[in-house]
Each structure stands twice: as structure tokens, then as C-alpha cells.
Amino acid sequence: MAPKTWYKIGGPARWYVQPRNPEELSEAVLRCAENNIAVYVLGLGANLLVGDCGVNAAVFRLDAEYWRRVKYHENNVEVGAGADMQKLVLRTVRQGLAGIECLAGIPGTLGGGIRMNAGGKFGDLGALVTTVQVMDAEGTIFERNKDDLVFDYRSTNIVAPFILGATLELEPDDPERIMHKTKEIWMFKRNSQPLNTKSCGCIFKNPRGLSAGALIDQAGLKGMRIGGAEVSTKHANFIIAYPGCLADDVLRLIKIIREKVYDKNQITLESEVKVWP
């Protein structure tokens, strides 16, 4: 799994499944259910840490052409779960549609972005979503509408294991103005985050009203290193993986950060990164 993640670390998956359409996905999901095989869903692997022993499970990747579709209907955009969010940002800017530029600099697929309500200080994806198509563990497809969707900080109330696609509602605007704003957001991220390193983005969620990075910095942990894993000196909520780094190095460092921050502030940091298994 290492080549499939931004960290470039982690062990193998027992099965790796790339269905080309909903029918193939449904069939494979049913087989997993009938044989009690655990299921994991992989996007771009940008917010993921796979354990050194890998996963005794079926890892599904929705990356065929069908899953990467993008169709425009005036100010609504129908997007497949496998669409790259950064490519989607650029395409919608060129279409003169505003709203999704808040995702500039945030890697991942649309499905993963919806699952964790990707975003930041400039806005989040959930605010744009009007419908989401999902599939349950038995292979049944159904649609969730805006009225029964709840998006919160880095979370959603979607419990179905597969997000197949979504419809986003954007606002018509001048392409040049949107591109200017997109570049500003990208520059902010580039200047404040270690984007050119092997990491999985922010390790911890921000406690309400506080910054996880600031709490880690205040605990004196910037630059702390365990094996090949190091707390970034640029942004303390990032753990960088250097050559030879193991998933266990990252996990040990996460444990130490939690303990030190709690000792100093009595605040328990909650993970934002997904850890398999």
C-alpha cells in the first residue's frame, strides 16, 4: 500500500479491487459480505496511514473513468467520487463557477473530501453539496439529499461505506476573480504548511476554538523525531516521513504528542488522519 499513499509507507493489502462501474462495485461488495471480508475504501491516500503489517482486507479504489466524471449543468456540477479535488477546483474556476476554490491546496478525491468534509479557514466542501449517491455494505445504491445530510468539522453523518458521487451547487462568477482568490488560498497554504514533504496533512483535528498546531508547538514538540518521523518545524500539526520511516514511527510520535499536549493543557487531541487497520 505504500505507493498508494502520500506517506509512501505501510504494508500490503490482502485484496486490491478497482471496479469500473457501480455494477462491478456492487458485485464485489456482495462477495466481500458473503465471505466476511473487511472492506476499506482508498482515495488518493493523502490523509491515510497504513500500518507496517498492512491490512487483511479488501481495499477498494474508485479510480476508473466512470468514477472521475465531471458534468456541468448550469451552476450545478455532477462529480464522481474518484475525481481529483485539485483538478476539479481548476476546472470549475475556468467554467466561471465559484465556491469550490476553498479546497485549493487540499489533496484528495471528492469521495474522501465529502467523507471528512474537507476544508479549512476559507470554507468547506459540505456547504456546496446538494446530493450524495452512496452504496451500503450489501451493494444497494441510494441517494442522500441536502435535507438529511449533516456536515460538521471534518465529519459527516454518511455511514454507508461507499460514496459514489455527488452534486455540488456553485455560484456563477468572473473566472479571473475566482482564479485570483484560488491563488491567494494556495499561497497561504504553501507559506504556512510543509507541502513539499511526505506527510498526510494535519495529524490532529483542531479542538474547538483552538489550534492543534499551536498546542503542539507550545508543548515544545516542533522538530521532535522518532525513527524516520519528525514533527514539522514549519507547522507542528504535520508529521514528516523521512527515508526509512515506518508507520510505527509515526504512531509512536502521535502517542507522545497526545501525552505531552494533555500533560500541558489537559486537552486530548483527536486524530484527523485515518489509520489502517
C-alpha positions as CSV (number, residue, x, y, z in Angstrom):
1,M,0.0,0.0,0.0
2,A,3.0,2.3,0.4
3,P,3.0,3.6,-3.2
4,K,-0.7,4.3,-2.9
5,T,-0.3,6.8,0.0
6,W,1.3,10.3,0.3
7,Y,3.4,9.0,3.2
8,K,4.8,6.2,1.0
9,I,4.9,3.9,4.0
10,G,2.7,0.9,5.0
11,G,2.3,-2.8,4.3
12,P,0.3,-4.7,1.7
13,A,-3.5,-5.2,1.3
14,R,-4.8,-8.8,1.0
15,W,-7.0,-7.8,-1.9
16,Y,-7.0,-4.7,-4.1
17,V,-10.2,-4.0,-6.1
18,Q,-10.7,-1.5,-8.9
19,P,-14.3,-1.7,-10.1
20,R,-15.1,0.1,-13.3
21,N,-18.7,0.9,-12.6
22,P,-21.5,0.6,-9.9
23,E,-22.4,-2.9,-11.1
24,E,-18.9,-4.3,-10.7
25,L,-18.6,-2.5,-7.3
26,S,-21.9,-4.0,-6.1
27,E,-20.9,-7.5,-7.1
28,A,-17.5,-7.2,-5.4
29,V,-19.1,-5.7,-2.2
30,L,-21.6,-8.6,-2.1
31,R,-18.8,-11.1,-2.4
32,C,-16.9,-9.4,0.5
33,A,-20.1,-9.5,2.6
34,E,-20.7,-13.2,1.9
35,N,-17.2,-14.1,2.8
36,N,-16.9,-11.8,5.9
37,I,-14.1,-9.8,4.2
38,A,-13.4,-6.4,5.8
39,V,-13.7,-3.5,3.4
40,Y,-11.6,-0.3,3.1
41,V,-12.0,2.5,0.6
42,L,-9.0,4.3,-0.7
43,G,-9.0,7.7,-2.3
44,L,-5.7,9.5,-3.1
45,G,-4.2,8.3,0.2
46,A,-3.5,11.9,1.3
47,N,-5.0,11.6,4.7
48,L,-4.0,8.0,5.4
49,L,-1.5,6.0,7.4
50,V,-1.4,2.3,6.7
51,G,0.2,0.1,9.4
52,D,3.5,-1.7,8.6
53,C,1.7,-5.1,8.6
54,G,-0.8,-3.9,6.0
55,V,-4.5,-4.8,6.1
56,N,-6.1,-8.2,5.9
57,A,-9.0,-6.8,3.9
58,A,-10.2,-5.8,0.5
59,V,-9.1,-2.3,-0.4
60,F,-11.4,-0.6,-3.0
61,R,-10.1,2.2,-5.3
62,L,-12.7,4.0,-7.4
63,D,-10.3,5.4,-10.0
64,A,-11.8,4.2,-13.3
65,E,-13.1,6.8,-15.8
66,Y,-16.7,6.5,-14.6
67,W,-15.7,7.5,-11.1
68,R,-13.8,10.5,-12.3
69,R,-16.6,12.0,-14.3
70,V,-17.4,15.8,-14.0
71,K,-20.6,17.1,-15.7
72,Y,-21.8,20.7,-15.6
73,H,-25.5,21.7,-15.6
74,E,-25.6,25.5,-15.3
75,N,-24.4,26.2,-11.8
76,N,-24.7,22.5,-10.7
77,V,-21.8,20.1,-11.1
78,E,-22.2,16.3,-11.0
79,V,-19.0,14.7,-9.8
80,G,-17.8,11.1,-9.4
81,A,-16.3,10.0,-6.1
82,G,-12.9,9.4,-7.8
83,A,-12.5,12.9,-9.2
84,D,-9.3,14.7,-8.0
85,M,-10.3,17.7,-6.0
86,Q,-7.5,19.9,-7.2
87,K,-8.3,19.2,-10.8
88,L,-11.9,19.9,-10.0
89,V,-11.0,23.3,-8.5
90,L,-9.2,24.4,-11.7
91,R,-12.0,23.1,-14.0
92,T,-14.7,24.9,-12.1
93,V,-12.7,28.1,-12.0
94,R,-12.4,28.0,-15.8
95,Q,-16.1,27.4,-16.0
96,G,-16.7,30.6,-14.1
97,L,-18.2,28.8,-11.0
98,A,-17.3,29.9,-7.5
99,G,-17.3,28.2,-4.2
100,I,-15.0,25.2,-4.5
101,E,-11.9,27.3,-4.5
102,C,-11.9,26.9,-0.7
103,L,-10.4,23.5,-1.4
104,A,-7.3,24.9,-3.1
105,G,-4.2,23.1,-1.8
106,I,-6.2,20.3,-0.2
107,P,-5.3,17.0,-1.9
108,G,-7.7,14.1,-2.2
109,T,-10.7,12.7,-4.2
110,L,-14.3,14.1,-4.0
111,G,-15.4,11.0,-2.1
112,G,-12.8,11.3,0.6
113,G,-13.4,15.1,0.7
114,I,-17.1,14.5,1.4
115,R,-16.4,11.8,4.0
116,M,-14.2,14.1,6.1
117,N,-15.9,17.4,5.0
118,A,-12.6,18.7,3.6
119,G,-11.9,22.4,4.0
120,G,-10.3,25.0,6.2
121,K,-10.4,28.6,7.2
122,F,-11.7,29.5,3.8
123,G,-14.8,27.2,3.8
124,D,-15.6,23.5,3.5
125,L,-17.0,21.1,0.9
126,G,-20.1,20.2,2.8
127,A,-21.6,23.7,2.2
128,L,-21.7,23.0,-1.5
129,V,-23.2,19.5,-1.5
130,T,-26.8,19.1,-2.5
131,T,-27.0,15.3,-3.1
132,V,-24.7,12.3,-2.4
133,Q,-25.0,8.9,-4.0
134,V,-23.9,6.1,-1.7
135,M,-23.7,2.3,-1.6
136,D,-24.3,0.2,1.6
137,A,-22.4,-2.9,2.7
138,E,-24.9,-5.1,0.8
139,G,-24.3,-3.3,-2.6
140,T,-27.5,-1.3,-2.6
141,I,-27.3,2.2,-4.1
142,F,-29.4,5.1,-2.7
143,E,-29.2,8.9,-2.6
144,R,-28.9,11.2,0.3
145,N,-30.3,14.7,-0.1
146,K,-29.3,18.0,1.5
147,D,-32.2,17.9,3.9
148,D,-30.9,14.8,5.7
149,L,-27.1,15.4,5.3
150,V,-25.2,16.9,8.2
151,F,-21.7,18.2,7.7
152,D,-19.6,19.1,10.7
153,Y,-16.0,19.8,11.4
154,R,-14.1,17.1,9.5
155,S,-17.1,14.8,9.6
156,T,-20.4,13.9,8.0
157,N,-23.4,11.7,9.0
158,I,-22.9,9.4,6.0
159,V,-22.3,5.9,7.4
160,A,-22.5,3.9,4.1
161,P,-19.1,2.6,3.3
162,F,-19.1,3.8,-0.3
163,I,-19.6,7.4,-1.6
164,L,-20.2,7.1,-5.4
165,G,-20.6,10.7,-6.4
166,A,-22.3,14.0,-5.5
167,T,-23.9,17.1,-7.0
168,L,-22.4,20.4,-6.0
169,E,-24.2,23.8,-6.2
170,L,-21.8,26.6,-7.1
171,E,-22.2,30.3,-7.9
172,P,-21.5,31.9,-11.3
173,D,-18.7,34.5,-11.1
174,D,-15.9,36.0,-13.1
175,P,-13.2,33.4,-13.8
176,E,-10.4,35.8,-13.3
177,R,-11.7,36.9,-9.9
178,I,-12.1,33.3,-8.8
179,M,-8.6,32.4,-10.0
180,H,-7.2,35.3,-8.1
181,K,-8.9,34.1,-4.9
182,T,-7.7,30.5,-5.6
183,K,-4.1,31.6,-5.9
184,E,-4.4,33.6,-2.7
185,I,-5.6,30.5,-0.8
186,W,-2.9,28.3,-2.4
187,M,-0.2,30.8,-1.5
188,F,-1.4,30.9,2.1
189,K,-1.2,27.1,2.4
190,R,2.2,27.0,0.7
191,N,3.6,29.6,3.1
192,S,2.2,28.0,6.2
193,Q,2.4,24.3,5.6
194,P,5.2,21.8,4.6
195,L,3.5,20.9,1.3
196,N,6.7,19.6,-0.4
197,T,7.3,16.8,2.1
198,K,6.0,13.3,2.7
199,S,3.1,13.8,5.1
200,C,-0.6,13.1,5.4
201,G,-1.7,16.6,6.1
202,C,-2.8,17.7,9.6
203,I,-2.5,14.8,12.1
204,F,-5.0,16.2,14.6
205,K,-8.3,18.0,14.5
206,N,-8.3,21.5,16.0
207,P,-10.0,21.5,19.4
208,R,-13.0,23.9,19.4
209,G,-11.6,27.4,19.3
210,L,-8.0,26.3,19.5
211,S,-5.2,25.3,17.1
212,A,-3.8,21.8,17.4
213,G,-0.6,23.1,15.8
214,A,-0.2,25.8,18.3
215,L,-0.8,23.4,21.2
216,I,1.9,21.0,19.9
217,D,4.3,24.0,19.4
218,Q,3.6,25.2,23.0
219,A,4.4,21.7,24.3
220,G,7.9,22.2,22.7
221,L,7.5,19.4,20.2
222,K,8.5,21.0,16.9
223,G,11.4,19.1,15.4
224,M,10.9,16.1,17.7
225,R,11.9,12.9,15.9
226,I,11.2,9.2,16.4
227,G,13.0,7.0,13.9
228,G,12.2,8.5,10.5
229,A,9.2,10.5,11.7
230,E,9.5,14.2,12.7
231,V,7.2,16.9,13.9
232,S,7.4,19.6,11.2
233,T,9.3,22.7,12.2
234,K,7.1,24.7,9.8
235,H,3.7,23.5,11.1
236,A,3.6,21.4,14.2
237,N,0.4,19.6,13.2
238,F,2.3,17.8,10.4
239,I,4.4,14.8,10.9
240,I,7.0,14.4,8.1
241,A,8.2,10.9,7.0
242,Y,11.9,10.8,6.0
243,P,13.6,7.9,4.2
244,G,13.4,4.7,6.2
245,C,10.4,5.9,8.2
246,L,8.0,3.2,9.4
247,A,4.3,3.6,10.2
248,D,5.2,2.6,13.7
249,D,7.5,5.6,14.0
250,V,4.6,7.9,13.1
251,L,2.2,6.1,15.5
252,R,4.7,6.4,18.4
253,L,5.2,10.1,17.7
254,I,1.4,10.6,17.6
255,K,1.1,8.9,21.0
256,I,3.9,11.1,22.5
257,I,2.3,14.3,21.1
258,R,-1.1,13.4,22.6
259,E,0.5,12.7,26.0
260,K,2.6,15.9,26.1
261,V,-0.2,18.1,25.0
262,Y,-2.5,16.6,27.6
263,D,0.1,17.0,30.3
264,K,0.5,20.7,29.5
265,N,-3.1,21.7,28.7
266,Q,-5.4,18.8,29.8
267,I,-6.6,18.7,26.2
268,T,-6.9,15.3,24.4
269,L,-6.1,15.8,20.7
270,E,-8.4,13.8,18.3
271,S,-6.8,12.2,15.2
272,E,-7.7,13.7,11.8
273,V,-5.5,11.1,9.9
274,K,-7.1,7.8,9.1
275,V,-5.1,4.8,10.4
276,W,-5.5,1.3,8.8
277,P,-6.2,-1.1,10.3
